[in-house]
Amino acid sequence: MSSVLSEQELIRRKSLEELRNIGIDPYPAALFPVDHYAKDIKQNYEEGKPVVIAGRIMSRRIMGKASFAEIQDSTGKIQVYLNRDEICPTEDKTLYNEVFKKLLDNGDIIGVRGKQFKTQVGEISVHVDEFTVLTKSLRPLPVVKTDKDGTAHDAFTDAEQRYRQRYVDLIVNPKVKEIFEKRSKVINSMRNFFNERGYLEVETPILQPIPGGAAARPFITHHNALNTELYLRIANELYLKRLIVGGFEGVYEFAKDFRNEGMDRTHNPEFTVMEIYVAYKDYLWMMDFTEKMLEKVSMDVLGSTKTTFGKNEIDFKAPYARVPILEAIKTHTGYDVSEMDLNQLREVCKKLGIETDESMGLGKLIDEIFGEHCEKHYIQPTFIIDYPVEMSPLCKKHRDNPKLTERFELMINGKEVANAYTELNDPIDQLERFQEQLKLSEKGDDEAMFIDHDFVRALEYGMPPTSGMGIGIDRLVMFLTNNASIQEVLFFPQMRPEKKAVELSEAEKIILEHLKKQPNIDLNELKEICGLSNKQWDKGMKGLSKHGLAKVEVDGDQKTVTLV
């Protein structure tokens, strides 16, 4: 990020000072009484009706004594018309001639009082009686031009820039705002679905002494006052189940969870889940509940149960297929792993080209097999059910097969979106499973669960039969908005630190300029092209290496300089 101001930024700062010199506060404190929005005016047009609007100047057409400008507010854009003599009825024309024409820029925010009218070509507009400067913009917006065919030029499309500067992205790419409006609708639809059934929305701790409820690597922090290590929660499950013990019949939470793991197109270290727990229910009931909920969400957000994701059409219409995980593995790999021990599973993984290590138990190996060879086949919403005990430390054993658990994962477009159990409420069984997890941790599995003795104590007081379900909000929104990247559905995705601009010496600049033309070049050839003295060359190359902009690679007698 450069600290050097561009020519345009310098001009805008000069305009800022001139506004102040004229007596106009470019950042006034007073309320501006907006009573209309662009979308409302266009939908409910009334000739001559007075309006007060505010928004950002997106374009201007200055034609001497009259001008048109396009104002963008939270609902969209609308054209405004300004006439010099109407805005400045006295001899003093400063407000129009100086302020509007010279000192305002695209990106500035103004308030407008005027009346609705249509131009000669029939465009709904606002005839301005007076305007007020509300905010002076010191940085120019990206100039996105649309030609007569509707093609955008110089659009703000670089992904990294868009995610780092989401505020600019929202201004110049209106469709981005629609994604987040749909995200809000998804959450509200779910919330209404739960509230209608009498379930209580709650909040549980984000900082936890034990990161429980999932198998994942946590973020660790230190609490000074308590002098203890705390963890950002990886799941909110164990606290919600404590509330079921406490007597609530149904509780749910939209939670921010954190996992100190890899980042890719479907994973962000901070993500949103919804978890719900309902007493006296089982996973069969929860499957019915989940598919009804998703059908409703899809209708509320899209007006249809069908949506397109990439090349696939996905239908959220209930009911969804139910497939046992071991059956899925047999179908898609040809191996029946249901009776295999650890060594046999490792051998299967080897044959399937799956890397393993000593820390991986039965559950982890089965999970890897399913993830690598099976999940991609489930495009339509499908419940993968009846997981082995080793994969589900918090789940009740299957009523018909004690080697399995009453669990489902909802797969959509080859990705897990939801996870649910008939919850384990036997405190002795629960403690034994925690202890098994501890053994995995001692073997080096940094995602194995901790033993939460207080949770076991809660179960000892008695938790009624319960079913719980967690659903990834970010992933669900991806499917409902046809976005293949999780970064597109997060306002502010996690990014690498922004590189700071470095001041380069003249020698460094010369070398870098030639490297940009030839990013991989023989060292002696580059030295000759640059025409620097030995001292300048040495200093320049050392400087570029230090800044991480270039590196020298040696292969025998051959030395090559590479642009980083």
N, C-alpha and C positions, 0 to 999 in steps of 0.2 A: 504494500500500500504506500503510494508516494505521498510525501508531505509537501512536494513542490506544486504550487498552484498553476493551473493552466491559464491560458490567455482569457478564456471565457469566465473562469472563476474569478480572476482579477477584475474583469469588467463588472461582474455581478456585485462584487464587494464595493466597487466604486459607486454603482447604482444605489446600493444600500445606504451609503453615506449621504448621497445626494437626496434620497428620500427623507432622511433625517434632517438635512439642512433645510429642506422645504417646509418641514414641520409635520411630516407624516411618519407615524410610528410603524415600522415594517413588521412589528410583532405585537399588536395591541392586545391588551388583557381582557377587554370587555366582551361580554357575550354578544354573538351575532345571531339575531332572531330568525333562523332558517324556518320556513313554513312549507316549502315545497322541495321536491326532488325531481331530478331529470326524468326518471321513469314515470313518475306520477303525472307530470305535465304532458308527456307524450301519450300516455294512456287515457288521460281524462282532460283533453284539451278544451279550454273555454276561451274564446276570443276576448281579449281585453282584460282578463282576470289578473289582478295584482298578485305578484309572487315575490318571495324573498328566497334566494338560493345562494349557495356557496360551493366553491369547488376549485379545482386546479386548472389553470390555463394550459390546454394541450396544443392549441394552435391559434394563430392570429392572421387575419388578412386586413392590412391597413390600407385604406383607400382615401387618403387626404382627410376630409372632414368627417368621414364615417369609416367604421371598422366592424368587422365580424371577428368573433373569437369563439372557440369551442371550450366549454367548461366541463370538467369531469368531476362528478361527486360519487358517493358510495354506490349509487344505483346505475350509473352510466354517464353518457355525454349528452350535452344539449348546446345548441348554438345560441349566442347572445349577439345583439346588434347595438352598437354605440354610435351616437351622433354627437359631434363636438358641441354644437350650440345648445343641445338639450341637456347635456351633462354639465356644461359650463354656461349658464344663461347670462352671466355678467361678462364684462370685458376681460376678466381674468380667465384665460384658457389653459392655465398650467396643468390642471388635473388631466386634461386630454392630451395636449401637445407634448408635455414633458413626462408626466407620470405614466399614462397608458402607452404612449407611442415609444418612449425612449427608456424609461426606467423599469418597466415590467418586462418579464420574459416568460417563455414557456416553462411551466413547473411552478410558477408563483400561484398562491392561493388568494382568491378575491371573493368578496361578498357582493351580491348584486340585488338591487331592488328594481323591479320593472313590471312589465305586463306581457302576457302571452300574446303572440301574434304569429302569422304565417308569412313567409317571404313570398316573392312573386313566383318562385318555383314550387311553392307549397310546403317548405320545410318549417316544421314547428320550431319556434325560437322564442327568445325573451328580448323584448325591447327595453333596453336599460335606461332607467331614470337616474340612477346614481350607483356608484360602485365604491367599495372600501377595500383597501389593501389589508389582508389578514396575515399573510406570511410571505416573506421574500425568500425564494429558493436560491441557494448559493452554489449549487451544483447543477449543471445542465442535465436534463433527462436524455436518454438515448433517443435519437431521432428515428422513429419507425415510420416509413413512408409507404402508403398503399396506393398502387396504380389503379387505373380505370378498370382493370380486370380483377381487382381485389387481391392482387399479389403483394405481400409485405416485403419491403426492402430494408436492409440494415436493422433487422429485428433483433431484439434483446433475447438471444437464444442460447448463448453459452451456458451450459448446465452449472458449472462451478460459480460463475458470476451470479446466475439467477438464485442459487441457494444461499450464497453469501449475502446478497443484497435483495432479499425477498421483497423488501419494501418497494424497490424499483420494479421488480418483476410484477408485482400486483398492480402498479400504476400503468405500465405499458403493455401488459399481456392480460387483458380482461378475463380470458378463459381460465386463467389460474385461480381467480377469485371463485369461479363456479365450483372448482374442485373442493374448496374449503367450505363453501356453503353446503355442498352435498355431505361433506364430513359431519357438519353440525347436525344435518337432518338425520343421518344414520344414528348418532348418539341420542338425539331427542326421540326418535322412533322407538329405539330400544327402551329408553327410560319410561316412555308412556306405556309400553307393553308390560313392563314389570310393575309399574305403579298401579295399573288397572287390575292387577292380580293381587294387590295388597302387600307387595314386597317392599322392604325398606332400603333406601339408599343410605350408605354409611361411609365413613372414612376410617382408614386404619394407618398405622405408622409407616412412614417411608424410611426413617432411620430405625434399623432393627438390630438388637444384640446378636441375633442368630438369623442368617439368611435362609429362610425355609420356604417350602411349598413348591420347589422345582429343583431340577438338577442343572445348575448353571454356575459360572464363575462370577462372584460378586465384586462390586467396587467397595473398597474399605476406606473408612475415615476414622479420625480420632476425636472423641469428645473430651475437651479439656476439663470441664467442670466435673464430670464423672470419672475422668482419667481412665477411659476404657475405649476399646475398639468398637466401632459401630459399622454396620453395612447398609448400603442402599438396597432396598428390597428387590429381590428377584421375582417375588410373587407375593400376593396378599392372602393366599389361601389359608394359612394357619390361623391368622387373626380373625378371618371371617367365620371359620369353623368354631373358634372360641365363642363367637356371638351366638351361634346356633346352640352351643352348650348352655349359654346364658338365657336361652328361652325364646329368641326370635325365630319365627317360623321360616322366613325368607329374607335374606339380605343380599345386596349387590353393591358393587363399587366399580366406578370407572377410574382406573388406577394408572399412574405412571410407574412403570417398572424399569429396572436398570440391570443390564448384564454386560460384564466386562469381557466381551468376546469380539469375534470378527465383525467387520462391516461389509455389506454387499448390497445388491439391489433389493433384497428382501429383509435385511437386518440393519437396525440402528441401535446403538447402545442404550438409548432412552426410547421407550415405546409405550403405547397405550393399550391396556387390556381391560376388558370387562369381565369380572368374575361374579358369579351368582351361586348361592347355596340355598337349597330348599329342603326343609325337614320332611320326613316321611315319604320321600320319593326315591326312585332308583334310576339307573342310567337309561333304562328303556323309556321311562317317562321323560327323561331329559332329552332324548333324541327327538321325541314327538314335539316337545316344547321348543327345541332349538330350530327345527325346520319350520315350524309355524312362525317363530319370531323372524327368521330370515326372509320368509315369504312376505311378511308384513313390511319389514324394513325395505326390501326391494320395491314393493308397491309404493310406499311412502316417498322414497327417494327418486325412483325412476318412472313411476306410473305403470310399471310392468314387472313381471317376474323374470323377464329375459334381459340379458345384457351381453354385450360383445366384449371379449377380452383378447386382444391380439387377433388371431385368426379363429378363435373359438367362440361359439355362442354358448353361454352358460344360462341355465334355467333354474331359478331358485324355488320353483313350484314344488311344494311337498306332495308326496313323501320322497325321501332320498334312499338310495340303495344302502344296504348294510352288508359289509364284507369282513369276516374274521381275518386278522392280520396274518396268521399262519397259513390260512388258505390263500391269501393274496401272494405270499412269498412262494408257495408251491406253484401257483398259477404262472407267475412271472419269472421264476428261476428254475423250476423243475425239482427243487429240493424240498423234502418234507423235514422241517427242522423241529417238529413238535416234541420229539423224544431225544433230541441230541444233547450231549453234554458239552462242556466248554471246549474240549479239544476237538471234538467233531465239528463244532460251529466254526472254530478257527480254521479248520481245513476247508470248509465250505467257503468261507470268506476268501481264503487264498485262491481257490478255484475261480471265484467270481471277480478277482482282482481288487479286493477291498483290503486296504492296509489295516493292520491291527497292532496292538501292543499289549504288554502284560497287565496294564491297569484295567483293561476292558473286560467287564463281566459278561454274563449271558445276555442281560438286557441290552447293553450297549452294542453287542455284536448283532443281535436281531434288529435293533434300531438302524444300524448301518446298512444291513442287507436290504431292509425295506426302503430306506431313504435312497439308496443307490439304484435299486432295480425295480421298485414297485410304484412308489408314490406318483411318478410322472404319468402313469397310465390313468389316473383318476381325475378326469377333467370336470365332469359334472359333479355337483355336491354329493359326496359319498361318505358314509360313516364307516371307518375302519374300526373294528370292535374286537374285544376279548384278547387283550394283551397278556403276555406272560407276566407272572408275579414279579420277576426281577426287573421289569421295565417300569413298574408302577408302585413305588414304595408307600404311597398314600391311599391306595385303592383297595376296596374290599375284594376278597377272593371270589371267584365265580361260583355261583350256587350249584352248578353242575360239574365243574372241573376245578379242583383246588390248585392246579398248576397255572391257571389263568386268572385274570381279574376282570371285573365288570367295568370296562373302560371303553370309551370311543374317542377317536380323533376325527374331526371333520376335514376331509380333503376337498379342495376346490382348485381346479386347474393345476393339479400336481403339487399343491402346497398345503401344509397344515394350517388351518384357520382357527379351529376350536379344539378343546381337549376337555373331556368330562369323565367323571367317575360315579359309581356308587361308592360313597366315601367310606373308608375304613374307620370304624368306630370302636374296634376292639383294642384297648390300650396295651395289652400284653403283646399282641401281634404287631401293633404299631412300633413298640419299642424294639422288638426283634428285627424289624425291617430297617429301622434307623441304624441299629448295630451292624447290619449287613452293609449298609451304605458307608459306615465308618471304616469297615475293612477295605472297601474299594478306595476310600480316601487315603488310607495308609499305604496302599499299593501305588498311589500317585495320580488317582483320578481327581483332578481339581474341580470337577463339576458334581462330585458326590455330595449328598445331603449331610448337613450337620445334625446332631441329635438335639432336638428341642425338648428338654425335660419338662418345661412348663406346659407345652402343648400336650405331652403325654399325661401330665397331672390333670389337665382340663378334661381329657378323655376319661380319666378314672372317675370323674364325677358323673359321667354319662352323657354321650352325645346321641340324640335320637338317630334312627336310620335317615340318611341324608344323601342327596345327590348334588354335585357341584359341577359347574361348567365355566371355563374361561375361553374367551374369544379375542383374537387379535384385531383390534379396531383398525390399525393401520393397514393390515393386509386386506381386510374386508373392504375398506374404502378404495384400495387399489383396484380390486375387482369391479366395484360398482362405478368407477370413473375411468376404467380402461387405461390404467397407468402401470407399466411394468416395473417402475422403480419406486421404492418406499420414500425416497427423498422428495418425490413429487407430491406426496400427500402429507408431508410434515412441513409446517411453516418454516421451521428453522432446523434442518437436519444437522447432525454433527459433522464438522469439517476439520481438516487439518489446519493448523495455525497458518494465517495468511503471511506469506513471505514479505518481509519489510524491504523497502527499496534501499539499495546500497549506492553510496557515492563511489563512482569508479574513477581511477586516475586516467590520464590521457592514454597511457600505454595499454591499460586494461580495456579501454573503450575500443582502441584500434584492433587489438587481438580478437575481442568479442565480435566486432563487426564482421571480420573475415570468417570467424567460426560460424556465424549465422548463415553465411552463404555456403560454407562447406562444413557441416557439423561433425564430420569425421575425416581428419586430414593428417598426413605425415608431419611430424613435428618440425623437421628441417625445412620442409616446403612452406609451412605456415610462417616460420621465423623469417624466411626470405621474403615472402609476400608482404609481411608487416613492415619491413625495413627499419626495425628498431635496433638501437645499440644493444650490446650484450647485457649491459646493466639494466636498461629499460625492459628488455625481454624477460630477464630473470625476475625482476620486480613485478612485471605485469602478469606473468604466469603464476607466480606465487600468490598474488592477490586474487586472481580468478579461482584458483584452487581453494583458497581460504573462504571465499564467498560461496563456494559450492556451485560455481557456474561452468567450470571446465575441469577435466581430469586428464592425466597422461597415462596411457596404457602401454606397457612394455611387453613385447613378444620377441625374445632373442635380441637381435640387434635393431629391430624395428621399434620405433617410438611413435605413437599415434596420439594426437590431441582430440578429445571428444567433448562436444558441447553437452552439458548436463541439463 
